[in-house]
Amino acid sequence: MSKWIFVTTADIEEFNRRMDEKRWPIYKHTPHKSQLRDGDDVVFYMGGNGGQKFLGKGTISSSLVHDERNYHVPISNVIVWKKPVAIRPMIPELRFIFRKDARWGVHLQGGVIPLYDDDYKLIISKSSK
């Protein structure tokens, strides 16, 4: 099983709608879309102003689904954390972020980001504190 970060810069209402519908949009040019598999774990990240935090976790519950114009993946086991997890304090420890300088955000561009197992465990561990 792979681990992923699903990134959004939409507002919290859009994020909540996605969680209620238990599906995440995947666009035509989203990197890694062909690698998403049933059973993969995901964490949800909100970027942009007012973001820079992980909001919860879930599991991909089937292969990529093609709808009228785009794609989506169904998600299950969704847990939205009561207290979001800020990314900034974790940057020195997160392996997927190679640039630890002011441009660290480039590692979260593209919508779907592969995640090391130890990074996933670190993020999840912070969600309960």
MMTF fields as JSON, N, C-alpha, C and O atoms, coordinates in Angstrom:
{
  "mmtfVersion": "1.0.0",
  "mmtfProducer": "UNKNOWN",
  "numBonds": 515,
  "numAtoms": 516,
  "numGroups": 129,
  "numChains": 1,
  "numModels": 1,
  "chainsPerModel": [1],
  "groupsPerChain": [129],
  "chainIdList": ["A"],
  "bondAtomList": [4, 2, 8, 6, 12, 10, 16, 14, 20, 18, 24, 22, 28, 26, 32, 30, 36, 34, 40, 38, 44, 42, 48, 46, 52, 50, 56, 54, 60, 58, 64, 62, 68, 66, 72, 70, 76, 74, 80, 78, 84, 82, 88, 86, 92, 90, 96, 94, 100, 98, 104, 102, 108, 106, 112, 110, 116, 114, 120, 118, 124, 122, 128, 126, 132, 130, 136, 134, 140, 138, 144, 142, 148, 146, 152, 150, 156, 154, 160, 158, 164, 162, 168, 166, 172, 170, 176, 174, 180, 178, 184, 182, 188, 186, 192, 190, 196, 194, 200, 198, 204, 202, 208, 206, 212, 210, 216, 214, 220, 218, 224, 222, 228, 226, 232, 230, 236, 234, 240, 238, 244, 242, 248, 246, 252, 250, 256, 254, 260, 258, 264, 262, 268, 266, 272, 270, 276, 274, 280, 278, 284, 282, 288, 286, 292, 290, 296, 294, 300, 298, 304, 302, 308, 306, 312, 310, 316, 314, 320, 318, 324, 322, 328, 326, 332, 330, 336, 334, 340, 338, 344, 342, 348, 346, 352, 350, 356, 354, 360, 358, 364, 362, 368, 366, 372, 370, 376, 374, 380, 378, 384, 382, 388, 386, 392, 390, 396, 394, 400, 398, 404, 402, 408, 406, 412, 410, 416, 414, 420, 418, 424, 422, 428, 426, 432, 430, 436, 434, 440, 438, 444, 442, 448, 446, 452, 450, 456, 454, 460, 458, 464, 462, 468, 466, 472, 470, 476, 474, 480, 478, 484, 482, 488, 486, 492, 490, 496, 494, 500, 498, 504, 502, 508, 506, 512, 510],
  "bondOrderList": [1, 1, 1, 1, 1, 1, 1, 1, 1, 1, 1, 1, 1, 1, 1, 1, 1, 1, 1, 1, 1, 1, 1, 1, 1, 1, 1, 1, 1, 1, 1, 1, 1, 1, 1, 1, 1, 1, 1, 1, 1, 1, 1, 1, 1, 1, 1, 1, 1, 1, 1, 1, 1, 1, 1, 1, 1, 1, 1, 1, 1, 1, 1, 1, 1, 1, 1, 1, 1, 1, 1, 1, 1, 1, 1, 1, 1, 1, 1, 1, 1, 1, 1, 1, 1, 1, 1, 1, 1, 1, 1, 1, 1, 1, 1, 1, 1, 1, 1, 1, 1, 1, 1, 1, 1, 1, 1, 1, 1, 1, 1, 1, 1, 1, 1, 1, 1, 1, 1, 1, 1, 1, 1, 1, 1, 1, 1, 1],
  "groupList": [{"groupName": "MET", "atomNameList": ["N", "CA", "C", "O"], "elementList": ["N", "C", "C", "O"], "formalChargeList": [0, 0, 0, 0], "bondAtomList": [1, 0, 2, 1, 3, 2], "bondOrderList": [1, 1, 2], "singleLetterCode": "M", "chemCompType": "L-PEPTIDE LINKING"}, {"groupName": "SER", "atomNameList": ["N", "CA", "C", "O"], "elementList": ["N", "C", "C", "O"], "formalChargeList": [0, 0, 0, 0], "bondAtomList": [1, 0, 2, 1, 3, 2], "bondOrderList": [1, 1, 2], "singleLetterCode": "S", "chemCompType": "L-PEPTIDE LINKING"}, {"groupName": "LYS", "atomNameList": ["N", "CA", "C", "O"], "elementList": ["N", "C", "C", "O"], "formalChargeList": [0, 0, 0, 0], "bondAtomList": [1, 0, 2, 1, 3, 2], "bondOrderList": [1, 1, 2], "singleLetterCode": "K", "chemCompType": "L-PEPTIDE LINKING"}, {"groupName": "TRP", "atomNameList": ["N", "CA", "C", "O"], "elementList": ["N", "C", "C", "O"], "formalChargeList": [0, 0, 0, 0], "bondAtomList": [1, 0, 2, 1, 3, 2], "bondOrderList": [1, 1, 2], "singleLetterCode": "W", "chemCompType": "L-PEPTIDE LINKING"}, {"groupName": "ILE", "atomNameList": ["N", "CA", "C", "O"], "elementList": ["N", "C", "C", "O"], "formalChargeList": [0, 0, 0, 0], "bondAtomList": [1, 0, 2, 1, 3, 2], "bondOrderList": [1, 1, 2], "singleLetterCode": "I", "chemCompType": "L-PEPTIDE LINKING"}, {"groupName": "PHE", "atomNameList": ["N", "CA", "C", "O"], "elementList": ["N", "C", "C", "O"], "formalChargeList": [0, 0, 0, 0], "bondAtomList": [1, 0, 2, 1, 3, 2], "bondOrderList": [1, 1, 2], "singleLetterCode": "F", "chemCompType": "L-PEPTIDE LINKING"}, {"groupName": "VAL", "atomNameList": ["N", "CA", "C", "O"], "elementList": ["N", "C", "C", "O"], "formalChargeList": [0, 0, 0, 0], "bondAtomList": [1, 0, 2, 1, 3, 2], "bondOrderList": [1, 1, 2], "singleLetterCode": "V", "chemCompType": "L-PEPTIDE LINKING"}, {"groupName": "THR", "atomNameList": ["N", "CA", "C", "O"], "elementList": ["N", "C", "C", "O"], "formalChargeList": [0, 0, 0, 0], "bondAtomList": [1, 0, 2, 1, 3, 2], "bondOrderList": [1, 1, 2], "singleLetterCode": "T", "chemCompType": "L-PEPTIDE LINKING"}, {"groupName": "ALA", "atomNameList": ["N", "CA", "C", "O"], "elementList": ["N", "C", "C", "O"], "formalChargeList": [0, 0, 0, 0], "bondAtomList": [1, 0, 2, 1, 3, 2], "bondOrderList": [1, 1, 2], "singleLetterCode": "A", "chemCompType": "L-PEPTIDE LINKING"}, {"groupName": "ASP", "atomNameList": ["N", "CA", "C", "O"], "elementList": ["N", "C", "C", "O"], "formalChargeList": [0, 0, 0, 0], "bondAtomList": [1, 0, 2, 1, 3, 2], "bondOrderList": [1, 1, 2], "singleLetterCode": "D", "chemCompType": "L-PEPTIDE LINKING"}, {"groupName": "GLU", "atomNameList": ["N", "CA", "C", "O"], "elementList": ["N", "C", "C", "O"], "formalChargeList": [0, 0, 0, 0], "bondAtomList": [1, 0, 2, 1, 3, 2], "bondOrderList": [1, 1, 2], "singleLetterCode": "E", "chemCompType": "L-PEPTIDE LINKING"}, {"groupName": "ASN", "atomNameList": ["N", "CA", "C", "O"], "elementList": ["N", "C", "C", "O"], "formalChargeList": [0, 0, 0, 0], "bondAtomList": [1, 0, 2, 1, 3, 2], "bondOrderList": [1, 1, 2], "singleLetterCode": "N", "chemCompType": "L-PEPTIDE LINKING"}, {"groupName": "ARG", "atomNameList": ["N", "CA", "C", "O"], "elementList": ["N", "C", "C", "O"], "formalChargeList": [0, 0, 0, 0], "bondAtomList": [1, 0, 2, 1, 3, 2], "bondOrderList": [1, 1, 2], "singleLetterCode": "R", "chemCompType": "L-PEPTIDE LINKING"}, {"groupName": "PRO", "atomNameList": ["N", "CA", "C", "O"], "elementList": ["N", "C", "C", "O"], "formalChargeList": [0, 0, 0, 0], "bondAtomList": [1, 0, 2, 1, 3, 2], "bondOrderList": [1, 1, 2], "singleLetterCode": "P", "chemCompType": "L-PEPTIDE LINKING"}, {"groupName": "TYR", "atomNameList": ["N", "CA", "C", "O"], "elementList": ["N", "C", "C", "O"], "formalChargeList": [0, 0, 0, 0], "bondAtomList": [1, 0, 2, 1, 3, 2], "bondOrderList": [1, 1, 2], "singleLetterCode": "Y", "chemCompType": "L-PEPTIDE LINKING"}, {"groupName": "HIS", "atomNameList": ["N", "CA", "C", "O"], "elementList": ["N", "C", "C", "O"], "formalChargeList": [0, 0, 0, 0], "bondAtomList": [1, 0, 2, 1, 3, 2], "bondOrderList": [1, 1, 2], "singleLetterCode": "H", "chemCompType": "L-PEPTIDE LINKING"}, {"groupName": "GLN", "atomNameList": ["N", "CA", "C", "O"], "elementList": ["N", "C", "C", "O"], "formalChargeList": [0, 0, 0, 0], "bondAtomList": [1, 0, 2, 1, 3, 2], "bondOrderList": [1, 1, 2], "singleLetterCode": "Q", "chemCompType": "L-PEPTIDE LINKING"}, {"groupName": "LEU", "atomNameList": ["N", "CA", "C", "O"], "elementList": ["N", "C", "C", "O"], "formalChargeList": [0, 0, 0, 0], "bondAtomList": [1, 0, 2, 1, 3, 2], "bondOrderList": [1, 1, 2], "singleLetterCode": "L", "chemCompType": "L-PEPTIDE LINKING"}, {"groupName": "GLY", "atomNameList": ["N", "CA", "C", "O"], "elementList": ["N", "C", "C", "O"], "formalChargeList": [0, 0, 0, 0], "bondAtomList": [1, 0, 2, 1, 3, 2], "bondOrderList": [1, 1, 2], "singleLetterCode": "G", "chemCompType": "PEPTIDE LINKING"}],
  "groupTypeList": [0, 1, 2, 3, 4, 5, 6, 7, 7, 8, 9, 4, 10, 10, 5, 11, 12, 12, 0, 9, 10, 2, 12, 3, 13, 4, 14, 2, 15, 7, 13, 15, 2, 1, 16, 17, 12, 9, 18, 9, 9, 6, 6, 5, 14, 0, 18, 18, 11, 18, 18, 16, 2, 5, 17, 18, 2, 18, 7, 4, 1, 1, 1, 17, 6, 15, 9, 10, 12, 11, 14, 15, 6, 13, 4, 1, 11, 6, 4, 6, 3, 2, 2, 13, 6, 8, 4, 12, 13, 0, 4, 13, 10, 17, 12, 5, 4, 5, 12, 2, 9, 8, 12, 3, 18, 6, 15, 17, 16, 18, 18, 6, 4, 13, 17, 14, 9, 9, 9, 14, 2, 17, 4, 4, 1, 2, 1, 1, 2],
  "groupIdList": [1, 2, 3, 4, 5, 6, 7, 8, 9, 10, 11, 12, 13, 14, 15, 16, 17, 18, 19, 20, 21, 22, 23, 24, 25, 26, 27, 28, 29, 30, 31, 32, 33, 34, 35, 36, 37, 38, 39, 40, 41, 42, 43, 44, 45, 46, 47, 48, 49, 50, 51, 52, 53, 54, 55, 56, 57, 58, 59, 60, 61, 62, 63, 64, 65, 66, 67, 68, 69, 70, 71, 72, 73, 74, 75, 76, 77, 78, 79, 80, 81, 82, 83, 84, 85, 86, 87, 88, 89, 90, 91, 92, 93, 94, 95, 96, 97, 98, 99, 100, 101, 102, 103, 104, 105, 106, 107, 108, 109, 110, 111, 112, 113, 114, 115, 116, 117, 118, 119, 120, 121, 122, 123, 124, 125, 126, 127, 128, 129],
  "secStructList": [7, 7, 3, 3, 3, 3, 3, 3, 7, 1, 7, 2, 2, 2, 2, 2, 2, 2, 2, 2, 2, 6, 3, 3, 3, 3, 7, 6, 6, 7, 6, 6, 4, 4, 4, 7, 7, 6, 6, 7, 3, 3, 3, 3, 3, 3, 7, 1, 6, 6, 7, 7, 3, 3, 3, 3, 3, 3, 3, 3, 7, 1, 1, 7, 3, 3, 7, 1, 1, 1, 3, 3, 3, 3, 3, 3, 3, 3, 3, 3, 3, 3, 3, 3, 3, 3, 1, 4, 4, 4, 6, 6, 6, 7, 6, 6, 7, 7, 7, 7, 1, 6, 6, 4, 4, 4, 4, 4, 7, 1, 1, 3, 3, 3, 3, 7, 2, 2, 2, 2, 2, 2, 2, 2, 2, 2, 6, 6, 7],
  "xCoordList": [0.828, 0.0, 0.869, 1.879, 0.449, 1.154, 0.481, -0.655, 1.214, 0.713, 0.771, 1.699, -0.242, -0.353, -0.802, -1.425, -0.466, -1.072, -1.998, -1.574, -3.249, -4.186, -4.238, -4.604, -3.866, -3.711, -4.888, -5.333, -5.376, -6.377, -6.01, -5.399, -6.388, -6.291, -7.697, -7.864, -8.696, -10.091, -10.395, -9.583, -11.553, -11.934, -12.41, -12.587, -12.608, -12.976, -14.344, -14.581, -15.231, -16.545, -16.399, -17.071, -15.52, -15.272, -14.639, -15.017, -13.695, -13.09, -14.162, -14.211, -15.008, -16.058, -17.03, -17.498, -17.332, -18.198, -17.56, -18.233, -16.278, -15.569, -15.619, -15.798, -15.458, -15.496, -16.895, -17.041, -17.917, -19.293, -19.61, -20.284, -19.117, -19.364, -18.433, -18.65, -17.4, -16.404, -15.795, -15.707, -15.384, -14.703, -13.792, -14.093, -12.669, -11.685, -11.483, -11.206, -11.613, -11.434, -9.971, -9.051, -9.795, -8.475, -8.604, -9.451, -7.771, -7.915, -7.041, -6.143, -7.322, -6.685, -5.158, -4.536, -4.562, -3.103, -2.498, -1.336, -3.268, -2.754, -1.667, -1.896, -0.485, 0.569, 0.184, -0.556, 0.68, 0.53, -0.87, -1.118, -1.794, -3.171, -3.251, -4.097, -2.391, -2.441, -1.883, -2.027, -1.251, -0.664, -1.591, -1.29, -2.697, -3.612, -4.343, -4.869, -4.366, -4.94, -5.874, -5.737, -6.813, -7.7, -6.846, -5.947, -7.129, -6.397, -5.269, -4.734, -4.888, -3.837, -4.333, -5.509, -3.43, -3.748, -3.462, -2.516, -4.298, -4.103, -4.243, -4.969, -3.524, -3.767, -4.186, -3.724, -5.062, -5.607, -4.922, -4.869, -4.396, -3.636, -4.305, -4.695, -4.435, -4.955, -3.808, -3.196, -3.526, -2.473, -3.046, -4.24, -2.186, -2.613, -2.754, -2.467, -3.208, -3.408, -4.478, -5.545, -4.193, -5.124, -5.036, -5.74, -4.188, -4.016, -2.707, -2.431, -1.91, -0.633, -0.841, -0.133, -1.869, -2.179, -2.816, -3.468, -2.602, -3.244, -4.565, -4.644, -5.611, -6.963, -7.536, -8.518, -6.941, -7.486, -6.847, -5.829, -7.472, -6.931, -8.073, -9.227, -7.734, -8.707, -8.008, -6.781, -8.807, -8.303, -8.975, -10.183, -8.199, -8.777, -9.555, -9.022, -10.819, -11.662, -11.991, -12.776, -11.415, -11.517, -10.555, -9.924, -10.463, -9.608, -10.15, -11.248, -9.37, -9.743, -11.039, -11.183, -11.973, -13.254, -13.278, -12.962, -13.651, -13.754, -15.207, -16.084, -15.464, -16.818, -16.827, -15.893, -17.825, -18.031, -16.786, -16.431, -16.135, -14.978, -13.683, -12.604, -13.781, -12.593, -12.646, -13.391, -11.842, -11.74, -11.961, -11.928, -12.183, -12.187, -11.827, -11.888, -11.456, -11.281, -12.232, -12.305, -12.954, -13.764, -12.841, -11.797, -13.238, -12.456, -13.348, -14.537, -12.756, -13.478, -12.632, -11.538, -13.155, -12.443, -11.987, -10.9, -12.812, -12.462, -12.525, -13.52, -11.447, -11.401, -10.916, -9.79, -11.78, -11.39, -10.996, -11.781, -9.77, -9.254, -9.888, -10.083, -10.204, -10.783, -9.809, -10.199, -8.527, -7.49, -6.544, -5.792, -6.572, -5.658, -4.196, -3.847, -3.366, -1.941, -1.148, -1.122, -0.511, 0.302, 1.536, 2.172, 1.867, 3.014, 4.345, 5.357, 4.355, 5.625, 6.505, 7.704, 5.974, 6.852, 7.455, 8.468, 6.836, 7.319, 8.294, 8.936, 8.424, 9.246, 10.65, 11.101, 11.36, 12.696, 12.707, 13.716, 11.597, 11.539, 10.94, 11.135, 10.223, 9.535, 10.511, 11.082, 10.7, 11.651, 11.211, 12.053, 9.897, 9.454, 9.721, 9.68, 9.99, 10.351, 11.872, 12.526, 12.424, 13.879, 14.409, 15.477, 13.658, 14.073, 13.502, 12.289, 14.346, 13.899, 13.893, 13.677, 14.128, 14.175, 12.771, 11.774, 12.703, 11.425, 10.578, 9.385, 11.178, 10.436, 9.95, 9.716, 9.796, 9.37, 8.016, 7.743, 7.175, 5.841, 5.814, 4.801, 6.934, 6.962, 6.751, 6.317, 7.052, 6.889, 5.428, 5.117, 4.542, 3.118, 2.306, 1.089, 2.962, 2.269, 1.925, 2.705, 0.773, 0.394, -0.853, -1.404, -1.308, -2.568, -2.452, -3.174, -1.557, -1.35, 0.155, 0.919, 0.556, 1.984, 2.299, 1.643, 3.293, 3.688, 4.297, 4.963, 4.061, 4.48, 5.215, 4.744, 6.367, 7.097, 6.299, 5.554, 6.461, 5.75, 6.067, 5.172, 7.349, 7.701, 7.133, 6.8, 7.016, 6.364, 4.876, 4.324, 4.239, 2.825, 2.636, 1.738, 3.484, 3.383, 3.599, 2.916, 4.541, 4.798, 3.552, 3.133, 2.973, 1.79, 0.653, 0.005, 0.408, -0.673, -0.412, -1.345, 0.843, 1.162, 0.852, 0.496, 0.983, 0.708, -0.794, -1.206, -1.601, -3.038, -3.696, -4.795, -3.059, -3.684, -3.174, -3.548, -2.321, -1.741, -2.332, -1.962],
  "yCoordList": [-1.192, 0.0, 1.251, 1.338, 2.195, 3.471, 4.48, 4.298, 5.544, 6.665, 7.914, 8.096, 8.782, 9.977, 11.166, 11.02, 12.343, 13.579, 14.067, 14.224, 14.304, 14.947, 16.411, 16.744, 17.279, 18.703, 19.486, 19.229, 20.437, 21.374, 22.781, 22.982, 23.737, 25.143, 25.745, 26.956, 24.882, 25.337, 25.716, 25.488, 26.287, 26.665, 25.451, 24.362, 25.655, 24.557, 23.979, 22.79, 24.78, 24.266, 23.24, 22.208, 23.531, 22.578, 21.304, 20.203, 21.444, 20.263, 19.427, 18.21, 20.065, 19.34, 18.656, 17.551, 19.303, 18.689, 17.41, 16.39, 17.468, 16.277, 15.155, 13.985, 15.529, 14.512, 13.917, 12.711, 14.754, 14.267, 13.324, 12.309, 13.671, 12.852, 11.646, 10.736, 11.649, 10.572, 10.319, 9.188, 11.429, 11.348, 12.556, 13.651, 12.329, 13.388, 13.576, 12.604, 14.803, 15.018, 14.852, 15.285, 14.224, 14.044, 14.579, 14.123, 15.536, 16.207, 15.559, 14.771, 15.905, 15.274, 15.244, 14.23, 16.339, 16.424, 16.228, 16.565, 15.695, 15.448, 14.386, 13.295, 14.69, 13.671, 12.511, 12.696, 11.345, 10.128, 9.532, 8.543, 10.088, 9.586, 8.113, 7.384, 7.669, 6.263, 5.308, 4.092, 5.843, 5.005, 4.822, 4.025, 5.54, 5.469, 4.129, 3.709, 3.462, 2.124, 1.99, 2.681, 1.088, 0.701, 0.274, -0.556, 0.839, 0.492, 1.439, 1.367, 2.328, 3.305, 4.282, 4.644, 4.697, 5.664, 7.08, 7.317, 8.015, 9.416, 10.3, 9.982, 11.421, 12.515, 13.707, 13.881, 14.516, 15.665, 16.929, 17.212, 17.69, 18.9, 20.102, 20.062, 21.173, 22.436, 23.427, 23.762, 23.888, 24.872, 26.263, 26.485, 27.187, 28.56, 29.353, 28.868, 30.592, 31.458, 30.863, 30.465, 30.805, 30.208, 28.699, 28.06, 28.131, 26.685, 26.268, 26.574, 25.569, 25.011, 24.059, 24.103, 23.174, 22.231, 20.973, 20.99, 19.895, 18.624, 18.583, 18.951, 18.127, 18.191, 16.841, 16.781, 15.76, 14.446, 13.373, 13.588, 12.2, 11.056, 10.206, 10.366, 9.304, 8.388, 7.299, 7.196, 6.49, 5.378, 5.419, 5.634, 5.216, 5.105, 3.793, 2.738, 3.863, 2.666, 2.038, 1.091, 2.535, 1.858, 2.537, 3.544, 1.98, 2.568, 3.922, 4.326, 4.595, 5.879, 5.73, 4.799, 6.65, 6.644, 7.831, 8.957, 7.573, 8.642, 9.058, 8.235, 10.348, 10.845, 11.756, 11.708, 12.558, 13.313, 14.028, 13.878, 14.789, 15.578, 15.211, 15.329, 14.778, 14.537, 13.148, 12.271, 12.987, 11.733, 12.028, 13.179, 10.974, 11.082, 9.711, 8.69, 9.726, 8.465, 8.47, 9.448, 7.375, 7.234, 7.048, 6.403, 7.619, 7.476, 6.957, 7.268, 6.168, 5.613, 5.826, 6.386, 5.371, 5.501, 6.934, 7.168, 7.882, 9.292, 9.731, 9.52, 10.343, 10.965, 12.402, 12.635, 13.358, 14.768, 15.11, 14.943, 15.589, 15.86, 17.106, 18.108, 17.035, 18.192, 19.353, 20.516, 19.016, 20.043, 19.757, 18.783, 20.6, 20.386, 20.385, 20.948, 19.749, 19.613, 20.565, 20.399, 21.549, 22.513, 21.821, 21.011, 22.141, 21.509, 22.155, 21.462, 23.459, 24.167, 23.545, 23.385, 23.188, 22.6, 21.246, 20.825, 20.574, 19.253, 19.305, 18.298, 20.432, 20.512, 19.923, 19.183, 20.214, 19.629, 18.1, 17.488, 17.478, 16.021, 15.33, 14.126, 16.046, 15.427, 15.17, 16.107, 13.907, 13.532, 13.954, 14.243, 13.994, 14.339, 15.811, 16.203, 16.618, 18.021, 18.11, 18.113, 18.182, 18.238, 19.642, 19.814, 20.64, 22.037, 22.505, 22.657, 22.729, 23.144, 24.668, 25.193, 25.372, 26.834, 27.414, 26.708, 28.668, 29.369, 28.809, 29.101, 28.012, 27.458, 26.027, 25.293, 25.622, 24.252, 23.9, 22.726, 24.887, 24.641, 24.027, 23.46, 24.136, 23.548, 22.035, 21.435, 21.428, 19.981, 19.567, 18.376, 20.533, 20.243, 20.698, 20.859, 20.902, 21.302, 20.068, 19.119, 20.093, 19.007, 18.25, 17.495, 18.429, 17.814, 16.466, 16.199, 15.592, 14.271, 14.091, 14.087, 13.942, 13.883, 12.528, 12.144, 11.788, 10.539, 10.829, 11.846, 9.932, 10.161, 8.938, 7.811, 9.157, 8.07, 7.555, 8.305, 6.273, 5.687, 6.42, 6.68, 6.757, 7.421, 8.836, 9.304, 9.521, 10.835, 10.694, 11.493, 9.677, 9.424, 9.178, 9.742, 8.339, 8.037, 9.289, 9.485, 10.132, 11.382, 12.27, 12.77, 12.463, 13.317, 12.762, 13.504, 11.463, 10.828, 10.948, 11.167, 10.808, 10.899, 12.27, 12.396, 13.288, 14.661, 14.944, 15.889, 14.13, 14.384, 14.11, 14.602, 13.347, 12.994, 13.852, 13.636, 14.825, 15.646, 17.017, 17.845],
  "zCoordList": [0.0, 0.0, 0.0, 0.699, -0.792, -0.86, 0.054, 0.493, 0.326, 1.131, 0.265, -0.523, 0.423, -0.398, 0.435, 1.487, -0.068, 0.429, -0.677, -1.822, -0.339, -1.261, -0.854, 0.273, -1.787, -1.506, -2.089, -3.208, -1.312, -1.805, -1.368, -0.318, -2.177, -1.774, -1.73, -1.582, -1.861, -1.763, -0.313, 0.584, -0.102, 1.253, 2.052, 1.505, 3.328, 4.235, 3.868, 4.082, 3.33, 2.923, 1.802, 1.803, 0.848, -0.239, 0.31, -0.09, 1.207, 1.827, 2.529, 2.353, 3.311, 4.029, 3.065, 3.338, 1.951, 0.939, 0.406, 0.257, 0.125, -0.36, 0.679, 0.341, 1.935, 2.994, 3.129, 3.325, 3.026, 3.096, 1.932, 2.109, 0.749, -0.443, -0.523, -1.323, 0.311, 0.348, -1.04, -1.519, -1.652, -2.938, -3.093, -2.618, -3.77, -3.976, -5.467, -6.17, -5.976, -7.414, -7.83, -7.136, -8.961, -9.565, -10.984, -11.753, -11.325, -12.611, -13.684, -13.386, -14.921, -16.079, -15.983, -16.302, -15.55, -15.529, -14.133, -13.91, -13.214, -11.864, -11.92, -12.443, -11.387, -11.374, -10.451, -9.486, -10.751, -9.944, -9.981, -9.291, -10.754, -10.717, -11.109, -10.591, -12.008, -12.44, -11.387, -11.518, -10.353, -9.308, -8.098, -7.21, -8.054, -6.919, -6.937, -7.967, -5.774, -5.686, -4.49, -3.481, -4.639, -3.552, -2.351, -2.488, -1.187, 0.026, 0.374, 1.48, -0.538, -0.236, 0.832, 0.862, 1.695, 2.747, 2.262, 1.512, 2.705, 2.341, 3.574, 4.516, 3.536, 4.478, 3.632, 2.505, 4.191, 3.475, 3.954, 5.151, 2.994, 3.301, 2.662, 1.495, 3.435, 2.911, 2.84, 3.854, 1.641, 1.445, 1.31, 1.511, 0.971, 0.751, 2.048, 3.142, 1.877, 3.04, 3.945, 3.478, 5.22, 6.172, 6.225, 7.007, 5.41, 5.368, 5.997, 7.156, 5.222, 5.671, 6.846, 7.852, 6.67, 7.736, 7.163, 6.119, 7.881, 7.568, 8.315, 9.487, 7.615, 8.169, 8.564, 9.304, 8.085, 8.404, 7.564, 6.906, 7.601, 6.861, 6.326, 6.726, 5.419, 4.852, 4.065, 4.068, 3.391, 2.594, 1.231, 1.134, 0.189, -1.148, -1.192, -0.849, -1.617, -1.54, -2.89, -2.945, -3.97, -5.262, -6.235, -5.912, -7.391, -8.424, -8.855, -8.472, -9.641, -10.21, -11.012, -11.803, -10.801, -11.5, -12.46, -12.075, -13.7, -14.69, -14.773, -15.035, -14.547, -14.732, -15.957, -16.757, -16.119, -17.36, -17.882, -19.051, -17.041, -17.494, -16.791, -17.372, -15.575, -14.769, -14.154, -14.591, -13.145, -12.423, -10.94, -10.504, -10.191, -8.736, -8.165, -8.85, -6.901, -6.191, -5.0, -4.256, -4.828, -3.623, -2.421, -2.518, -1.301, -0.079, 1.042, 1.106, 1.915, 3.054, 4.302, 4.242, 5.427, 6.717, 6.953, 7.481, 6.564, 6.684, 8.136, 8.83, 8.571, 9.894, 9.7, 9.259, 10.034, 10.016, 11.448, 12.382, 11.601, 12.934, 13.531, 12.843, 14.81, 15.501, 15.52, 15.417, 15.653, 15.646, 14.477, 14.519, 13.43, 12.293, 12.742, 13.779, 11.948, 12.253, 11.355, 10.136, 11.956, 11.2, 10.627, 11.303, 9.388, 8.742, 9.146, 9.246, 9.375, 9.603, 10.694, 10.464, 11.864, 12.882, 12.474, 13.032, 11.511, 11.088, 9.922, 9.621, 9.266, 8.052, 8.241, 7.367, 9.336, 9.473, 9.487, 9.136, 9.889, 10.0, 8.784, 8.614, 7.941, 6.809, 5.664, 5.107, 5.318, 4.267, 2.871, 2.021, 2.622, 1.266, 0.944, -0.222, 1.951, 1.735, 1.71, 2.752, 0.496, 0.331, 0.585, 1.172, 0.142, 0.338, 1.654, 1.792, 2.599, 3.93, 4.068, 5.16, 2.969, 3.005, 2.808, 2.962, 2.475, 2.329, 1.186, 1.104, 0.305, -0.836, -0.596, -1.556, 0.645, 0.967, 0.348, 0.095, 0.103, -0.427, -1.818, -2.226, -2.559, -3.901, -3.85, -4.833, -2.724, -2.58, -2.444, -2.441, -2.333, -2.176, -3.385, -3.29, -4.506, -5.726, -6.549, -6.622, -7.156, -8.057, -7.643, -8.445, -6.428, -6.009, -5.342, -4.381, -5.82, -5.232, -5.049, -6.014, -3.797, -3.456, -2.825, -1.857, -3.352, -2.703, -1.334, -1.138, -0.407, 0.972, 1.501, 1.346, 2.124, 2.772, 3.967, 4.598, 4.269, 5.415, 6.714, 7.518, 6.921, 8.182, 8.253, 9.342, 7.129, 7.118, 7.453, 8.21, 6.886, 7.18, 8.685, 9.31, 9.241, 10.684, 11.528, 12.532, 11.127, 11.857, 11.842, 12.886, 10.68, 10.562, 11.403, 12.141, 11.296, 12.055, 13.551, 14.324, 13.969, 15.402, 15.972, 17.144, 15.154, 15.611, 15.714, 16.386, 15.052, 15.034, 16.37, 16.625, 17.22, 18.501, 19.655, 20.808, 19.341, 20.409, 20.416, 21.248]
}
